[in-house]
Amino acid sequence: CHDLSRALRLREELAGTPVRLVLDTSHVVAGGGDCVAAARAFGDRLAHVHLRDAVRGDIHRSIGRGEVDFAALIRHLTAVGYEGHYSLELETHDVPEAERPAEAARAGAVVSRLLAEAG
């Protein structure tokens, strides 16, 4: 779902089932949404967070080259006791091919640091 209202309808339709939701940061931001608001709305139905950067209308950005506020999202999820998994999509199409391994390592380091800082 690329917008929060559709995701919330899906959450309601799945009430009472064992099915949980995935929060994909790139799709939230590309659709004009806020990741922290989406995480709040998903609440205890949230099972997985997919970390990838984006700008409105474009989901293909390396971590730090878009508009996703990863620090705010991770702080929020830590504060509410989120125990699900995170995955990092190593999007590197926006950097020259020779720089992609270093960019992937940098993205992993950024996310690891944010998780450590959040506690």
C-alpha positions as CSV (number, residue, x, y, z in Angstrom):
1,C,0.0,0.0,0.0
2,H,1.4,3.3,-1.0
3,D,-0.8,5.4,1.2
4,L,-1.6,5.2,4.9
5,S,-5.4,5.2,4.5
6,R,-5.2,2.0,2.3
7,A,-2.8,0.4,4.8
8,L,-5.1,1.2,7.7
9,R,-8.1,-0.4,5.8
10,L,-5.9,-3.5,5.3
11,R,-5.0,-3.5,9.0
12,E,-8.7,-3.5,9.9
13,E,-9.6,-6.2,7.4
14,L,-6.9,-8.4,8.9
15,A,-8.0,-7.9,12.5
16,G,-8.4,-11.2,14.3
17,T,-6.1,-13.0,11.9
18,P,-2.4,-13.9,12.5
19,V,-1.3,-11.8,9.6
20,R,1.0,-8.9,10.4
21,L,2.2,-5.9,8.4
22,V,5.5,-4.8,6.9
23,L,6.4,-1.2,7.0
24,D,8.4,-0.3,3.9
25,T,10.0,3.1,4.6
26,S,10.6,3.9,0.9
27,H,7.0,3.3,-0.1
28,V,5.7,5.4,2.8
29,V,7.8,8.4,1.9
30,A,7.4,8.0,-1.9
31,G,3.7,8.2,-1.3
32,G,4.0,11.4,0.7
33,G,3.6,9.8,4.1
34,D,5.5,9.9,7.4
35,C,7.1,6.7,8.7
36,V,6.6,7.4,12.4
37,A,2.9,8.1,11.8
38,A,2.7,4.8,9.8
39,A,4.4,2.9,12.6
40,R,2.0,4.4,15.2
41,A,-0.9,3.5,13.0
42,F,0.2,-0.1,12.5
43,G,0.8,-0.5,16.2
44,D,1.1,-4.1,17.4
45,R,0.3,-5.4,13.9
46,L,3.8,-4.4,12.8
47,A,6.0,-7.4,12.3
48,H,8.8,-6.2,10.0
49,V,10.4,-2.9,9.0
50,H,12.0,-2.7,5.6
51,L,14.6,0.1,5.5
52,R,15.2,1.9,2.2
53,D,15.5,5.6,1.4
54,A,13.2,7.5,-1.0
55,V,11.9,10.9,-2.0
56,R,8.3,11.5,-3.0
57,G,7.6,9.5,-6.1
58,D,11.0,7.7,-6.2
59,I,11.8,4.6,-4.0
60,H,15.3,4.1,-5.4
61,R,17.6,6.0,-3.1
62,S,20.6,4.9,-1.1
63,I,20.4,5.3,2.7
64,G,21.0,9.0,3.4
65,R,20.2,10.2,-0.1
66,G,16.5,10.6,0.4
67,E,14.0,11.9,2.9
68,V,13.3,9.0,5.2
69,D,14.0,10.0,8.8
70,F,15.4,6.7,9.9
71,A,16.6,8.0,13.3
72,A,13.1,9.2,14.3
73,L,11.5,5.9,13.2
74,I,14.0,3.7,15.0
75,R,13.8,5.9,18.1
76,H,10.0,5.6,18.0
77,L,10.0,1.8,17.5
78,T,12.5,1.3,20.3
79,A,10.4,3.5,22.6
80,V,7.3,1.5,22.0
81,G,9.1,-1.8,22.5
82,Y,9.1,-3.0,18.9
83,E,10.7,-6.5,18.8
84,G,10.3,-7.3,15.1
85,H,13.0,-7.5,12.5
86,Y,14.6,-4.8,10.3
87,S,15.9,-5.4,6.9
88,L,18.1,-3.1,4.9
89,E,17.6,-2.9,1.2
90,L,21.0,-1.9,-0.3
91,E,19.7,0.4,-3.0
92,T,22.8,1.7,-4.9
93,H,21.5,2.6,-8.3
94,D,21.9,6.3,-7.5
95,V,25.7,6.0,-7.2
96,P,28.4,5.0,-9.7
97,E,29.0,1.3,-10.0
98,A,32.5,1.5,-8.7
99,E,31.3,3.2,-5.5
100,R,28.5,0.7,-4.8
101,P,30.4,-1.6,-2.4
102,A,31.5,1.3,-0.3
103,E,28.0,2.8,-0.4
104,A,26.5,-0.5,0.8
105,A,29.0,-0.7,3.7
106,R,28.2,3.0,4.6
107,A,24.5,2.3,4.6
108,G,24.9,-0.7,6.8
109,A,27.1,1.3,9.2
110,V,24.5,4.1,9.4
111,V,21.6,1.7,10.2
112,S,23.8,-0.2,12.8
113,R,24.7,3.1,14.5
114,L,21.1,4.3,14.6
115,L,20.0,1.0,16.1
116,A,22.8,1.1,18.7
117,E,22.0,4.7,19.6
118,A,18.3,3.9,20.1
119,G,19.2,1.3,22.6
